[in-house]
Amino acid sequence: MKLSEDLQWRGLIKDISSPELLKKLDEEQLTFYIGTDPTADSMHIGHFSSFLIANRLARYGHKPILLVGGATGLIGDPKPSQERQMISADEVLKNVEGLTRQAKQIFGFEVVNNYDWTKDMTILDFLRDYGKYINVNYMLDKDIISRRLDSGITFCEFAYTLLQGMDFVHLYEEKGVTLQVAGSDQWGNITTGIELARKMKDVELYGMTMPLVVDSNGVKFGKTEGNALWLDKNKTSSYELYQYLINASDDCVIDYLKKLTFLSKEEIEELEAKHQQKPEDRIAQKALAHEVITFLHGEDEYRKAEHISEVLFNGNIKELSLEEVEAGFKDVPNFEMTECTLLELLVNQKIASSRREAREFLAAGSITINGEKVTDENQVITPDMAIEQKIIIIRRGKKKYYMGVFV
């Protein structure tokens, strides 16, 4: 299958600047770039689909360059509805370092920082060398800018598209870049770069965007939207990522397999057929979790996430290590504790609202500690009962968990 055919089958092409680009993707070797601004020190799953395009194109002989926007990150890409809150220069620098390290580790390609060619430019240089080539009316027609005209947009955000266009021209001159790829929300910025190169260098550059990956509610993944799944396993553990992917909706999972994995068309179609026959087996979701986690963190992390999930499903919490327990119960209510009776534990930590309710839970067999049912209200809870002498997991009913940490 040709590259353009594969990208179209996966639904990875939304906009292209010229029909000629598809032929170039199939017949030439292009140097291209994709970028992200350092609004955090890690990428998230929303970036993952877009940045995987670097690997997809590289497999067909194209050369990727990954850009971290140390300069554009100081300004902020305009949001559709309101002004983006600026972050400090120190935080931008910290985020640039984190993203650069992560991009090299996960994707393995050359990484550049647009601050390197912007930091010594004066405002007069910017206006004379770049600003004179782009008409204000042209910028006002940009979707993001036009949507902000009624509520107001600062000159700072207004100028962002020109800064990104400047990056495209610089990378063309210095690295031979002729293509920029990005998520569909960057189309206006890409076309500014194409226009700038045409006027400044009399050259045709190319742009391509991909649809944004969205959750089951149609909301794109991202930090602003509050549903970020971070690629840094210290921010989103492999187990948390596994849980999200294994619970992906049936409506989304095949689309995710196309956009987030390198499984072939034949493999995905086979998974789709099996999934349609027995969706309760979650065959497609399991394949998705395996492919994504293995690519990001390796086979060992996937096996660990799978193990935690299986153990928690069976209720055998004592089989988990301390590290696995902390990963599996990262988001449950937790508290520090010392030795106490079971009744005191339930009441003092508000697992039960009263001594009477606590006794009712115990009589009904609704309380377990580390997977074992407990009924004696006078039983003393000690560190010897804890996992590695430190943590106990209390479950009330079928789904309500609490984590006690001995101090």
NORZI-V393422 format. One line per field, one symbol per residue. ss: DSSP state (A for helix, B for strand, O for the rest). phi: phi as a letter, one per 40 degrees, with the letter a starting at -180 (. if undefined). burial: I if it has 24 or more other ideal C-beta (glycine too) atoms within 12 Angstrom, else O. A space follows every 50 residues. Layout:
BEGIN
ss: ???
phi: ???
burial: ???
END
This chain:
BEGIN
ss: OOAAAAAAAOOOOOBBOOOAAAAAAAAOOOBBBBBBBOOOOOOBAAAAAA AAAAAAAAAOOOBBBBBBBOOAAAAOOOOOOOOOOOOOAAAAAAAAAAAA AAAAAAOOOBBBBOOOOOOOOOAAAAAAAOAAAOOAAAAAOOAAAAAAOO OOOOAAAAOAAAAAAAAAAAAAAAAOOOBBBBBAAAAAAAAAAAAAAAAA AOOOOBBBBBOOOBOOOOOBOOOOOOOOOBOOOOOOOAAAAAAAAAOOOA AAAAAAAAAAOOOOAAAAAAAAAAAAAOAAAOAAAAAAAAAAAAAAAOAA AAAAAAAAAAAAAAOOAAAOOAAAAAAAOOOOBBBBBOOBBAAAAAAAOO OOOOAAAAAAAAAOOOBBBOOBBOOOOOOBBOAAAOBOOOBBBBBBOOOB BBBBBBO
phi: .cdcccccccgcbbbbcadcccccccbbbbcbbbbacccacacbcccddc cccccccccbgcbcbbbbcccccccgcdccbaccccbccccdcccdcccc ccccccbgbcbbbcccbbccccccdccccbcccbccccccccdccccccc chbccdcdcdccccccdcccccccbgcbabbacccbdccccccccccccc bfbcbbbabbcccbcccgcccicccgbcbcccccbbcdcccdccccbdcd cbcccccccbbbdcdccccccccccccbcccfccccccccccccccbhcc cccccccdccccccgccccccdccccccbdbcdbacabdacdccdccccg cbcacccdccdcccgcbbbfgbcbbccccccbdccccfgbbbbbbbgcbc babbbcb
burial: OOIIOIIOIIOIIIIIIOOOIIOIIOOOOIIIIIIIIIIIIIIIIIIIII IIIIIIIIOIOIIIIIIIIIIIIIIIIIIOOOOIOOOOOOOIOOIIOIII OIIOOIIOIIIIIIIOIIOOOOOOOIOOOIIOIIOOOOIOOIOIIOOIOO OOIOOOIIIIIIIIIIIIIIIIOOIOIIIIIIIIIIIIIIIIIIIIIIOI OOOOIIIIIIIIIIIOOOOIIIIOOOOIIIIIIOOIIIIIIIIIIIOIOO OIIIIIIIIIIIIOOOOIOOIIOOIOOOOOOIIIIIIIIIIIIIIIIOOO IIOIIIIIIOIIOOOOIIOIOOOIIIIIIIOIOIOOIOOIOIIOIIOIIO IIOOOOOIOOIIOOOIIIIIIOOIOOIOOOIOOOIIIOOIIIIIIIOOOO IIIIIIO
END
